[in-house]
Amino acid sequence: MRTTSRILFLFVLLALFSQATLAQGRHGRELHRERFRSMRIAFFTEKLELTPEEAEKFWPLFNEFEKNREELIRNSRMRSREFSLQAEELSDQEAEEIINQHIETRKKELQLDIEFHNELKKILPPKKIMQLYITEVQFREYMLRRIRDERGRSKPEPW
């Protein structure tokens, strides 16, 4: 009886731990995204030296642009993964269709960039727009360095 109770107790404990881990995983991803957004806002605001008026107009525009760009990229990646698994089995016509879809997605990305740039010109001077493009690259490099540093620290010490 004691063995059965222990097994049951361990099973319940494992089930609770699993649920907590899953919830923490979803919650952790959202916390990670929110932390990323906060870091990006601070980084860009500092580098661009946005005035309060500029920031008030810039951030909604930038966030909408990022959302649309992420959606295009996500859809493109999903299609690429689907077809890369079947690449050898595709006919020439099917391959041509996939290539055309890829080109259309890139056109949409370019059109999105053009629209974003035209809207930016209404709220920021040209030098700040240029600095924005530079800052995007700098932020990407900064985040990659942070990720590499964090992974390097998380590795166990060699004995």
MIKOL-900365 format. One line per 5 residues: number of its first residue (from 1); for each residue z, x, y of N, C-alpha, C, O. Coordinates in nm, 4 decimals, always signed. Each point is the difference from the previous one (the first is absolute). Example, Ala and Ser with C-alpha at 12.3 -4.5 7.8 and 13.67 -1.06 7.14 Angstrom:
# MIKOL-900365
1> +0.7800,+1.3190,-0.5690,+0.0000,-0.0890,+0.1190,+0.0000,+0.0900,+0.1200,+0.0665,+0.1036,-0.0019 ~ -0.1385,-0.1386,+0.1069,+0.0060,+0.0820,+0.1190,+0.0730,-0.0770,+0.1090,+0.0169,+0.0509,+0.1108
//
This chain:
# MIKOL-900365
1> +0.0000,+0.0818,-0.1198,+0.0000,-0.0818,+0.1198,+0.0000,+0.0866,+0.1268,-0.0691,-0.0309,+0.0971 ~ +0.1472,+0.1392,-0.0994,+0.0050,+0.0871,+0.1175,-0.1369,+0.0647,+0.0246,-0.0416,+0.0146,+0.1149 ~ -0.0268,+0.0232,-0.2197,-0.1311,+0.0618,+0.0131,-0.0989,-0.0982,+0.0613,-0.0784,+0.0365,+0.0875 ~ +0.0822,-0.1608,-0.1335,-0.0886,-0.1028,+0.0540,+0.0299,-0.0236,+0.1471,-0.0919,-0.0154,+0.0804 ~ +0.2182,+0.0124,-0.0450,+0.0386,-0.0199,+0.1402,-0.0487,+0.1154,+0.0862,-0.0495,-0.0207,+0.1108
6> +0.0638,+0.1424,-0.1623,-0.0453,+0.1175,+0.0761,-0.1514,-0.0023,+0.0195,-0.0507,+0.0281,+0.1086 ~ -0.0195,-0.0619,-0.2153,-0.1462,-0.0066,+0.0095,-0.0415,-0.1072,+0.0994,-0.0887,+0.0220,+0.0825 ~ +0.1527,-0.1377,-0.0902,-0.0302,-0.1086,+0.0932,+0.0309,+0.0420,+0.1433,-0.0782,-0.0262,+0.0914 ~ +0.1928,+0.0917,-0.0722,+0.0389,+0.0468,+0.1326,-0.1025,+0.1002,+0.0529,-0.0420,-0.0092,+0.1154 ~ +0.0017,+0.1045,-0.1989,-0.0996,+0.0993,+0.0415,-0.1342,-0.0652,+0.0323,-0.0678,+0.0391,+0.0949
11> +0.0305,-0.1385,-0.1746,-0.1257,-0.0709,+0.0245,+0.0041,-0.0712,+0.1357,-0.0953,+0.0087,+0.0774 ~ +0.2058,-0.0793,-0.0484,+0.0146,-0.0703,+0.1281,-0.0005,+0.1003,+0.1142,-0.0647,-0.0223,+0.1024 ~ +0.1371,+0.1335,-0.1199,+0.0054,+0.1027,+0.1033,-0.1393,+0.0586,+0.0257,-0.0386,+0.0208,+0.1150 ~ -0.0358,+0.0053,-0.2214,-0.1355,+0.0524,+0.0129,-0.0909,-0.0998,+0.0709,-0.0805,+0.0389,+0.0847 ~ +0.0928,-0.1671,-0.1185,-0.0817,-0.1033,+0.0640,+0.0302,-0.0084,+0.1497,-0.0912,-0.0099,+0.0821
16> +0.2195,+0.0141,-0.0477,+0.0371,-0.0042,+0.1424,-0.0505,+0.1234,+0.0736,-0.0504,-0.0102,+0.1119 ~ +0.0640,+0.1261,-0.1745,-0.0469,+0.1236,+0.0611,-0.1507,-0.0041,+0.0218,-0.0492,+0.0432,+0.1043 ~ -0.0240,-0.0948,-0.2024,-0.1461,-0.0096,+0.0113,-0.0397,-0.0898,+0.1159,-0.0899,+0.0345,+0.0767 ~ +0.1553,-0.1488,-0.0626,-0.0295,-0.0923,+0.1102,+0.0302,+0.0655,+0.1339,-0.0777,-0.0122,+0.0948 ~ +0.1902,+0.0813,-0.0874,+0.0366,+0.0668,+0.1257,-0.1016,+0.1078,+0.0347,-0.0358,+0.0173,+0.1165
21> -0.0100,+0.0543,-0.2170,-0.0995,+0.1054,+0.0233,-0.1315,-0.0585,+0.0492,-0.0611,+0.0536,+0.0924 ~ +0.0171,-0.1635,-0.1536,-0.1242,-0.0648,+0.0439,+0.0122,-0.0505,+0.1430,-0.0898,+0.0206,+0.0815 ~ +0.2000,-0.0861,-0.0516,+0.0198,-0.0514,+0.1356,+0.0061,+0.1142,+0.0994,-0.0558,-0.0088,+0.1094 ~ +0.1239,+0.1165,-0.1477,+0.0104,+0.1146,+0.0884,-0.1371,+0.0632,+0.0208,-0.0299,+0.0473,+0.1096 ~ -0.0541,-0.0458,-0.2135,-0.1345,+0.0563,+0.0121,-0.0823,-0.0740,+0.1030,-0.0633,+0.0616,+0.0857
26> +0.0637,-0.1962,-0.0937,-0.0739,-0.0795,+0.0980,+0.0607,+0.0179,+0.1392,-0.0709,+0.0194,+0.0988 ~ +0.2022,-0.0265,-0.0942,+0.0695,+0.0145,+0.1275,-0.0200,+0.1409,+0.0550,-0.0168,+0.0187,+0.1205 ~ +0.0188,+0.0801,-0.2096,-0.0186,+0.1386,+0.0411,-0.1371,+0.0250,+0.0597,-0.0138,+0.0725,+0.0986 ~ -0.0883,-0.1335,-0.1593,-0.1360,+0.0153,+0.0547,-0.0077,-0.0593,+0.1401,-0.0607,+0.0586,+0.0897 ~ +0.1225,-0.1751,-0.0713,-0.0039,-0.0636,+0.1320,+0.0775,+0.0836,+0.1025,-0.0429,+0.0141,+0.1145
31> +0.1558,+0.0405,-0.1561,+0.0752,+0.0892,+0.0892,-0.0823,+0.1232,+0.0351,-0.0010,+0.0452,+0.1145 ~ -0.0681,+0.0084,-0.2151,-0.0846,+0.1171,+0.0220,-0.1108,-0.0316,+0.0999,-0.0264,+0.0790,+0.0906 ~ -0.0384,-0.1941,-0.1066,-0.1060,-0.0404,+0.0941,+0.0549,-0.0170,+0.1410,-0.0623,+0.0418,+0.0976 ~ +0.1790,-0.1033,-0.0881,+0.0596,-0.0236,+0.1321,+0.0378,+0.1332,+0.0657,-0.0187,+0.0185,+0.1203 ~ +0.0714,+0.0725,-0.2000,+0.0342,+0.1321,+0.0534,-0.1264,+0.0726,+0.0459,+0.0001,+0.0652,+0.1044
36> -0.1074,-0.0763,-0.1820,-0.1277,+0.0606,+0.0366,-0.0493,-0.0571,+0.1328,-0.0415,+0.0746,+0.0886 ~ +0.0461,-0.2073,-0.0753,-0.0455,-0.0638,+0.1248,+0.0827,+0.0475,+0.1198,-0.0546,+0.0284,+0.1066 ~ +0.1842,-0.0201,-0.1250,+0.0875,+0.0445,+0.1091,-0.0319,+0.1436,+0.0399,-0.0060,+0.0328,+0.1185 ~ -0.0142,+0.0517,-0.2181,-0.0329,+0.1396,+0.0303,-0.1334,+0.0087,+0.0727,-0.0152,+0.0776,+0.0943 ~ -0.0813,-0.1576,-0.1385,-0.1318,+0.0012,+0.0633,+0.0102,-0.0460,+0.1450,-0.0595,+0.0610,+0.0889
41> +0.1337,-0.1672,-0.0650,+0.0156,-0.0506,+0.1370,+0.0619,+0.1066,+0.0890,-0.0486,+0.0256,+0.1102 ~ +0.1560,+0.0365,-0.1579,+0.0660,+0.1037,+0.0801,-0.0935,+0.1179,+0.0245,-0.0094,+0.0503,+0.1119 ~ -0.0592,-0.0067,-0.2165,-0.0900,+0.1149,+0.0099,-0.1120,-0.0278,+0.0995,-0.0260,+0.0813,+0.0888 ~ -0.0402,-0.1955,-0.1030,-0.1131,-0.0335,+0.0863,+0.0451,-0.0235,+0.1435,-0.0649,+0.0457,+0.0941 ~ +0.1751,-0.1162,-0.0775,+0.0471,-0.0293,+0.1357,+0.0324,+0.1285,+0.0742,-0.0312,+0.0140,+0.1182
46> +0.0940,+0.0799,-0.1880,+0.0337,+0.1277,+0.0627,-0.1254,+0.0810,+0.0320,-0.0149,+0.0506,+0.1112 ~ -0.0749,-0.0386,-0.2087,-0.1195,+0.0826,+0.0200,-0.0947,-0.0600,+0.1044,-0.0615,+0.0724,+0.0783 ~ +0.0509,-0.2053,-0.0784,-0.0930,-0.0653,+0.0926,+0.0615,-0.0237,+0.1377,-0.0703,-0.0313,+0.0961 ~ +0.2015,+0.0466,-0.0881,+0.0716,-0.0259,+0.1251,-0.0384,-0.1373,+0.0562,-0.0383,-0.0132,+0.1162 ~ +0.0500,-0.0883,-0.2024,-0.0351,-0.1359,+0.0403,+0.1018,-0.0553,+0.0988,+0.1210,+0.0143,-0.0178
51> -0.1724,-0.0769,+0.1211,+0.0892,-0.0710,+0.0913,+0.0436,-0.1290,-0.0706,-0.0637,-0.0409,-0.0971 ~ +0.1694,-0.0230,+0.1434,+0.0411,-0.1265,-0.0622,-0.1123,-0.1045,+0.0002,-0.0158,-0.0743,-0.0968 ~ -0.0614,+0.0688,+0.2047,-0.1104,-0.0962,+0.0084,-0.1091,+0.0331,-0.1013,-0.0542,-0.0891,-0.0654 ~ +0.0227,+0.2175,+0.0530,-0.1014,+0.0412,-0.0962,+0.0471,-0.0266,-0.1427,-0.0761,-0.0497,-0.0829 ~ +0.2011,+0.0828,+0.0550,+0.0552,-0.0200,-0.1341,-0.0014,-0.1476,-0.0391,-0.0279,-0.0343,-0.1149
56> +0.0576,-0.0512,+0.2098,+0.0033,-0.1446,-0.0248,-0.1368,-0.0530,-0.0433,-0.0084,-0.0914,-0.0819 ~ -0.0977,+0.1485,+0.1367,-0.1353,-0.0422,-0.0369,-0.0548,+0.0797,-0.1181,-0.0751,-0.0525,-0.0821 ~ +0.1136,+0.1805,+0.0747,-0.0549,+0.0885,-0.1023,+0.0460,-0.0356,-0.1404,-0.0831,-0.0111,-0.0901 ~ +0.2142,-0.0072,+0.0685,+0.0517,-0.0153,-0.1362,-0.0518,-0.1236,-0.0728,-0.0338,+0.0110,-0.1178 ~ +0.0256,-0.1272,+0.1807,-0.0596,-0.1131,-0.0743,-0.1454,+0.0264,-0.0399,-0.0420,-0.0347,-0.1104
61> -0.0348,+0.0966,+0.2014,-0.1391,+0.0331,-0.0298,-0.0082,+0.1009,-0.1141,-0.0780,-0.0177,-0.0936 ~ +0.1577,+0.1227,+0.1014,-0.0005,+0.1043,-0.1025,+0.0428,-0.0562,-0.1354,-0.0620,+0.0304,-0.1019 ~ +0.1664,-0.1112,+0.1000,+0.0489,-0.0577,-0.1260,-0.1043,-0.0907,-0.0646,-0.0168,+0.0016,-0.1220 ~ -0.0518,-0.0792,+0.2019,-0.1056,-0.0870,-0.0531,-0.1149,+0.0841,-0.0564,-0.0527,-0.0296,-0.1072 ~ +0.0151,+0.1332,+0.1795,-0.1050,+0.0905,-0.0462,+0.0394,+0.0637,-0.1329,-0.0804,+0.0030,-0.0931
66> +0.2028,+0.0479,+0.0832,+0.0477,+0.0632,-0.1232,+0.0003,-0.0981,-0.1165,-0.0378,+0.0354,-0.1117 ~ +0.0801,-0.1575,+0.1376,+0.0031,-0.1025,-0.1050,-0.1414,-0.0262,-0.0529,-0.0214,-0.0058,-0.1211 ~ -0.0733,-0.0096,+0.2112,-0.1391,-0.0247,-0.0402,-0.0595,+0.1200,-0.0734,-0.0720,-0.0163,-0.0985 ~ +0.1022,+0.1356,+0.1465,-0.0523,+0.1208,-0.0639,+0.0589,+0.0159,-0.1409,-0.0724,+0.0322,-0.0943 ~ +0.2018,-0.0546,+0.0805,+0.0639,+0.0103,-0.1319,-0.0595,-0.1006,-0.0983,-0.0185,+0.0309,-0.1177
71> -0.0110,-0.1502,+0.1662,-0.0589,-0.1021,-0.0868,-0.1387,+0.0424,-0.0483,-0.0320,-0.0143,-0.1180 ~ -0.0492,+0.0658,+0.2085,-0.1328,+0.0491,-0.0394,+0.0109,+0.1116,-0.1033,-0.0715,+0.0001,-0.1002 ~ +0.1602,+0.0936,+0.1249,+0.0161,+0.1136,-0.0905,+0.0525,-0.0461,-0.1354,-0.0480,+0.0448,-0.1041 ~ +0.1463,-0.1342,+0.1055,+0.0563,-0.0504,-0.1255,-0.1068,-0.0697,-0.0841,-0.0091,+0.0229,-0.1206 ~ -0.0710,-0.1072,+0.1835,-0.1070,-0.0692,-0.0729,-0.1033,+0.0981,-0.0542,-0.0479,-0.0151,-0.1124
76> +0.0145,+0.1134,+0.1912,-0.0973,+0.1000,-0.0426,+0.0527,+0.0793,-0.1193,-0.0740,+0.0257,-0.0950 ~ +0.2005,+0.0130,+0.0994,+0.0595,+0.0762,-0.1102,+0.0060,-0.0822,-0.1275,-0.0254,+0.0514,-0.1089 ~ +0.0588,-0.1787,+0.1224,+0.0072,-0.0857,-0.1185,-0.1359,-0.0088,-0.0678,-0.0098,+0.0111,-0.1222 ~ -0.0948,-0.0309,+0.2014,-0.1352,-0.0066,-0.0566,-0.0387,+0.1330,-0.0628,-0.0587,+0.0035,-0.1081 ~ +0.0917,+0.1058,+0.1758,-0.0350,+0.1322,-0.0527,+0.0667,+0.0251,-0.1343,-0.0631,+0.0521,-0.0920
81> +0.1904,-0.0889,+0.0801,+0.0704,+0.0193,-0.1268,-0.0628,-0.0828,-0.1109,-0.0185,+0.0474,-0.1120 ~ -0.0140,-0.1729,+0.1452,-0.0605,-0.0878,-0.1003,-0.1291,+0.0602,-0.0542,-0.0218,+0.0037,-0.1211 ~ -0.0625,+0.0428,+0.2107,-0.1316,+0.0463,-0.0410,+0.0001,+0.1429,-0.0531,-0.0876,+0.0367,-0.0783 ~ +0.1844,+0.0440,+0.1198,+0.0025,+0.1365,-0.0519,+0.0308,+0.0004,-0.1485,-0.0426,+0.0902,-0.0722 ~ +0.1157,-0.1896,+0.0264,+0.0297,-0.0100,-0.1425,-0.1237,-0.0386,-0.0811,-0.0105,+0.0315,-0.1185
86> -0.0828,-0.1000,+0.1846,-0.1192,-0.0499,-0.0690,-0.1264,+0.0749,+0.0403,-0.1101,-0.0447,-0.0322 ~ +0.1229,+0.1553,+0.1004,-0.1156,+0.0676,+0.0592,-0.1111,+0.0296,-0.1004,-0.1177,-0.0174,+0.0314 ~ +0.1527,+0.0606,-0.1483,-0.1009,+0.0353,-0.1000,-0.0724,-0.1219,-0.0544,-0.1129,+0.0109,-0.0476 ~ +0.1771,-0.1272,+0.0544,-0.0569,-0.1208,-0.0587,-0.0829,-0.0816,+0.0988,-0.0628,-0.0985,-0.0388 ~ +0.0619,+0.1381,+0.1655,-0.0712,-0.0765,+0.1017,-0.1505,+0.0227,-0.0075,-0.0477,+0.1084,-0.0335
91> -0.0243,-0.2139,+0.0655,-0.1448,+0.0150,+0.0121,-0.0294,+0.0598,+0.1373,+0.0880,+0.0071,+0.0858 ~ -0.2119,+0.0357,-0.0662,-0.0376,+0.0555,+0.1308,+0.0152,-0.1046,+0.1095,+0.0427,+0.0316,+0.1111 ~ -0.0773,-0.1555,-0.1419,+0.0108,-0.1073,+0.0987,+0.1465,-0.0243,+0.0381,+0.0313,-0.0179,+0.1177 ~ +0.0575,+0.0172,-0.2160,+0.1421,-0.0194,+0.0282,+0.0546,+0.1169,+0.0811,+0.0786,-0.0201,+0.0926 ~ -0.1191,+0.1406,-0.1263,+0.0429,+0.1179,+0.0753,-0.0483,-0.0091,+0.1448,+0.0743,+0.0322,+0.0928
96> -0.1970,-0.0754,-0.0741,-0.0556,-0.0156,+0.1348,+0.0811,-0.1017,+0.0807,+0.0273,+0.0217,+0.1180 ~ +0.0108,-0.1319,-0.1815,+0.0805,-0.1023,+0.0676,+0.1359,+0.0563,+0.0431,+0.0480,-0.0281,+0.1098 ~ +0.0116,+0.1061,-0.1959,+0.1300,+0.0601,+0.0319,-0.0137,+0.0970,+0.1163,+0.0840,+0.0023,+0.0899 ~ -0.1890,+0.0770,-0.0918,-0.0244,+0.0944,+0.1095,-0.0199,-0.0764,+0.1306,+0.0530,+0.0398,+0.1037 ~ -0.1283,-0.1484,-0.1081,-0.0222,-0.0808,+0.1202,+0.1310,-0.0596,+0.0520,+0.0224,-0.0049,+0.1209
101> +0.0635,-0.0400,-0.2118,+0.1311,-0.0524,+0.0407,+0.0824,+0.1088,+0.0675,+0.0676,-0.0245,+0.0999 ~ -0.0742,+0.1441,-0.1556,+0.0733,+0.1133,+0.0577,-0.0486,+0.0293,+0.1421,+0.0801,+0.0204,+0.0911 ~ -0.2118,-0.0187,-0.0737,-0.0579,+0.0247,+0.1330,+0.0405,-0.1113,+0.0967,+0.0320,+0.0274,+0.1156 ~ -0.0332,-0.1519,-0.1615,+0.0415,-0.1131,+0.0848,+0.1455,+0.0140,+0.0435,+0.0341,-0.0293,+0.1146 ~ +0.0504,+0.0735,-0.2052,+0.1409,+0.0204,+0.0345,+0.0129,+0.1083,+0.1056,+0.0769,-0.0146,+0.0950
106> -0.1508,+0.1221,-0.1108,+0.0050,+0.1070,+0.1006,-0.0517,-0.0480,+0.1348,+0.0524,+0.0399,+0.1039 ~ -0.1547,-0.1253,-0.1043,-0.0502,-0.0581,+0.1259,+0.1091,-0.0842,+0.0662,+0.0197,+0.0058,+0.1213 ~ +0.0509,-0.0844,-0.2038,+0.1083,-0.0838,+0.0537,+0.1108,+0.0863,+0.0590,+0.0560,-0.0338,+0.1043 ~ -0.0237,+0.1453,-0.1706,+0.1008,+0.0920,+0.0527,-0.0444,+0.0563,+0.1351,+0.0793,+0.0074,+0.0939 ~ -0.2060,+0.0322,-0.0849,-0.0524,+0.0532,+0.1254,+0.0030,-0.1068,+0.1089,+0.0381,+0.0285,+0.1136
111> -0.0776,-0.1499,-0.1469,+0.0019,-0.1089,+0.0976,+0.1435,-0.0269,+0.0473,+0.0232,-0.0250,+0.1183 ~ +0.0706,+0.0303,-0.2098,+0.1404,-0.0182,+0.0351,+0.0463,+0.1100,+0.0952,+0.0709,-0.0274,+0.0967 ~ -0.1106,+0.1515,-0.1236,+0.0335,+0.1124,+0.0883,-0.0596,-0.0196,+0.1396,+0.0660,+0.0261,+0.1006 ~ -0.1895,-0.0715,-0.0955,-0.0666,-0.0207,+0.1293,+0.0704,-0.1101,+0.0798,+0.0250,+0.0152,+0.1196 ~ +0.0062,-0.1248,-0.1863,+0.0692,-0.1101,+0.0676,+0.1368,+0.0438,+0.0505,+0.0395,-0.0327,+0.1119
116> +0.0325,+0.1073,-0.1958,+0.1315,+0.0499,+0.0397,-0.0127,+0.0910,+0.1211,+0.0776,-0.0121,+0.0948 ~ -0.1740,+0.1026,-0.0969,-0.0201,+0.0917,+0.1120,-0.0332,-0.0770,+0.1283,+0.0516,+0.0325,+0.1069 ~ -0.1361,-0.1326,-0.1172,-0.0359,-0.0781,+0.1182,+0.1213,-0.0743,+0.0572,+0.0137,-0.0121,+0.1217 ~ +0.0730,-0.0368,-0.2084,+0.1222,-0.0667,+0.0465,+0.0972,+0.1009,+0.0605,+0.0680,-0.0297,+0.0981 ~ -0.0619,+0.1478,-0.1563,+0.0877,+0.1044,+0.0535,-0.0390,+0.0370,+0.1433,+0.0859,+0.0235,+0.0850
121> -0.2170,-0.0189,-0.0600,-0.0474,+0.0372,+0.1338,+0.0501,-0.0959,+0.1072,+0.0060,+0.0358,+0.1177 ~ +0.0298,-0.1562,-0.1574,+0.0508,-0.0979,+0.0955,+0.1455,+0.0241,+0.0360,+0.0474,-0.0495,+0.1023 ~ +0.0253,+0.1261,-0.1861,+0.1433,+0.0154,+0.0259,+0.0464,+0.1442,+0.0190,+0.1078,+0.0237,+0.0544 ~ -0.1894,+0.0738,-0.0994,+0.0402,+0.1401,+0.0129,-0.1096,+0.0809,+0.0683,-0.1186,-0.0290,-0.0160 ~ +0.1589,+0.1310,+0.0923,-0.1005,+0.0889,+0.0592,-0.0644,+0.0875,-0.1089,+0.0585,+0.0197,-0.1065
126> -0.1779,+0.0320,+0.1334,-0.0723,+0.0789,-0.1007,+0.0789,+0.1168,-0.0588,-0.0108,+0.0266,-0.1197 ~ +0.0897,+0.0436,+0.2011,+0.0763,+0.1139,-0.0517,+0.1039,-0.0448,-0.1030,+0.0248,+0.0702,-0.0981 ~ +0.0356,-0.1865,+0.1205,+0.0992,-0.0493,-0.0958,-0.0681,-0.0487,-0.1283,+0.0566,+0.0114,-0.1087 ~ -0.1757,-0.0645,+0.1213,-0.0743,-0.0412,-0.1195,-0.0347,+0.1234,-0.0826,+0.0141,+0.0002,-0.1223 ~ -0.0592,+0.1036,+0.1899,-0.0304,+0.1241,-0.0691,+0.1267,+0.0552,-0.0663,-0.0036,+0.0462,-0.1140
131> +0.1152,-0.0516,+0.1872,+0.1270,+0.0477,-0.0558,+0.0425,-0.0847,-0.1199,+0.0617,+0.0518,-0.0931 ~ -0.0936,-0.1800,+0.0942,+0.0310,-0.0871,-0.1139,-0.0690,+0.0498,-0.1263,+0.0627,+0.0091,-0.1056 ~ -0.1901,+0.0228,+0.1158,-0.0739,+0.0468,-0.1159,+0.0578,+0.1326,-0.0519,+0.0077,+0.0222,-0.1208 ~ +0.0318,+0.0635,+0.2121,+0.0629,+0.1270,-0.0379,+0.1360,-0.0268,-0.0646,+0.0351,+0.0619,-0.1004 ~ +0.0400,-0.1534,+0.1582,+0.1340,-0.0325,-0.0498,-0.0046,-0.0610,-0.1397,+0.0896,+0.0240,-0.0809
136> -0.1924,-0.1020,+0.0521,-0.0119,-0.0565,-0.1348,-0.0091,+0.1115,-0.1044,+0.0638,-0.0074,-0.1050 ~ -0.1422,+0.1091,+0.1340,-0.0140,+0.1129,-0.0922,+0.1323,+0.0767,-0.0080,+0.0440,+0.0372,-0.1087 ~ +0.0185,-0.0140,+0.2232,+0.1268,+0.0724,+0.0021,+0.1081,-0.0745,-0.0789,+0.0789,+0.0625,-0.0709 ~ -0.0749,-0.1948,+0.0829,+0.1000,-0.0784,-0.0712,-0.0248,+0.0061,-0.1501,+0.0945,+0.0122,-0.0779 ~ -0.2191,-0.0204,+0.0370,-0.0331,+0.0094,-0.1421,+0.0457,+0.1354,-0.0556,+0.0587,+0.0067,-0.1081
141> -0.0859,+0.1008,+0.1826,+0.0412,+0.1339,-0.0434,+0.1526,+0.0113,-0.0038,+0.0561,+0.0591,-0.0922 ~ +0.0102,-0.1160,+0.1925,+0.1462,+0.0007,+0.0061,+0.0596,-0.0708,-0.1214,+0.0941,+0.0503,-0.0613 ~ -0.1488,-0.1670,+0.0265,+0.0520,-0.0760,-0.1134,-0.0271,+0.0732,-0.1319,+0.0856,+0.0002,-0.0885 ~ -0.2007,+0.0603,+0.0745,-0.0290,+0.0765,-0.1216,+0.0973,+0.1168,-0.0163,+0.0465,+0.0276,-0.1105 ~ -0.0161,+0.0405,+0.2209,+0.0980,+0.1096,-0.0050,+0.1367,-0.0522,-0.0429,+0.0673,+0.0610,-0.0831
146> -0.0268,-0.1738,+0.1400,+0.1304,-0.0593,-0.0354,+0.0050,-0.0360,-0.1479,+0.0995,+0.0262,-0.0675 ~ -0.2059,-0.0857,+0.0181,-0.0039,-0.0395,-0.1412,+0.0087,+0.1245,-0.0884,+0.0752,+0.0024,-0.0974 ~ -0.1522,+0.1002,+0.1317,+0.0046,+0.1233,-0.0785,+0.1396,+0.0618,+0.0033,+0.0507,+0.0454,-0.1026 ~ +0.0110,-0.0438,+0.2207,+0.1348,+0.0561,+0.0130,+0.1012,-0.0791,-0.0814,+0.0853,+0.0580,-0.0671 ~ -0.0949,-0.1921,+0.0730,+0.0939,-0.0834,-0.0755,-0.0191,+0.0189,-0.1495,+0.0982,+0.0065,-0.0740
151> -0.2206,+0.0023,+0.0284,-0.0249,+0.0222,-0.1433,+0.0497,+0.1372,-0.0421,+0.0523,+0.0167,-0.1101 ~ -0.0685,+0.0801,+0.1968,+0.0462,+0.1353,-0.0305,+0.1504,+0.0062,-0.0132,+0.0521,+0.0727,-0.0847 ~ +0.0198,-0.1493,+0.1688,+0.1458,-0.0002,-0.0065,+0.0528,-0.0777,-0.1187,+0.1092,+0.0278,-0.0497 ~ -0.1873,-0.1266,+0.0034,+0.0482,-0.0848,-0.1092,-0.0175,+0.0644,-0.1367,+0.0537,-0.0500,-0.0989 ~ -0.1278,+0.1599,+0.0918,-0.0185,+0.0674,-0.1276,+0.1315,+0.0677,-0.0396,+0.0696,+0.0563,+0.0845
156> -0.0366,-0.0624,-0.2131,+0.1244,+0.0650,-0.0443,-0.0094,+0.1513,+0.0128,-0.1077,+0.0584,-0.0114 ~ +0.2203,+0.0025,+0.0350,+0.0068,+0.1444,+0.0094,-0.0315,+0.0626,-0.1354,+0.0510,-0.0468,-0.1018 ~ -0.1329,+0.1505,+0.0979,-0.0245,+0.0664,-0.1290,+0.1253,+0.0751,-0.0419,+0.0700,+0.0555,+0.0847 ~ -0.0412,-0.0529,-0.2125,+0.1215,+0.0680,-0.0495,-0.0225,+0.1426,-0.0024,+0.0891,+0.0759,-0.0382
//
